[in-house]
Amino acid sequence: MQLEYRIEDEWEPVVRFDHNPEGTYGHDVTEEGLHMDVYRNGEQVRVKQDFPTVPLSAAPRYCKTYIENNADPLLRRFETWHNLVTDR
């Protein structure tokens, strides 16, 4: 689950929750718990890990709801970091 921001013609990641236990750099939320990668200038700059334990089947809904409920401050921080002006 990812929140993105469109700058000119490119979509840039703002935050991302991921689960990919088979990937080289993948994460297994059943073992590691949920975490959210925070991006600045296309690079991961922070990992937020203080999320409650949720079953794998509930993780997508939890992540979507978290992003929806926190979109304004997440986007404001991204806009500040990138000197973006918006009329949101």
C-alpha positions, 0 to 999 in steps of 0.5 A: 500500500503506497501514497504517491504525489505527482510532481510534473509528470512523475509519481513520487512515493510519499510513504509505503507499507510493504509485504513481500516475504519472498523478495530479496529486500522483502518484509514479512509482516507476520514476523516483523510486524507492520512498518511504513517507509517514508520517502524524500527525494525518491529515497527512503529516509525513515521507517515508522514501526510503532504500529499495532499487531494486525493479522495478515488478512487485515493488514491491507485494510489497516494500511489503507485506512492509516494512509487515508486518515493521515494523508494531510500531514503526510502530504504536507510534510512531503510538500515542505520537504520538496518546496511544493506549493499547493492550494489543497 
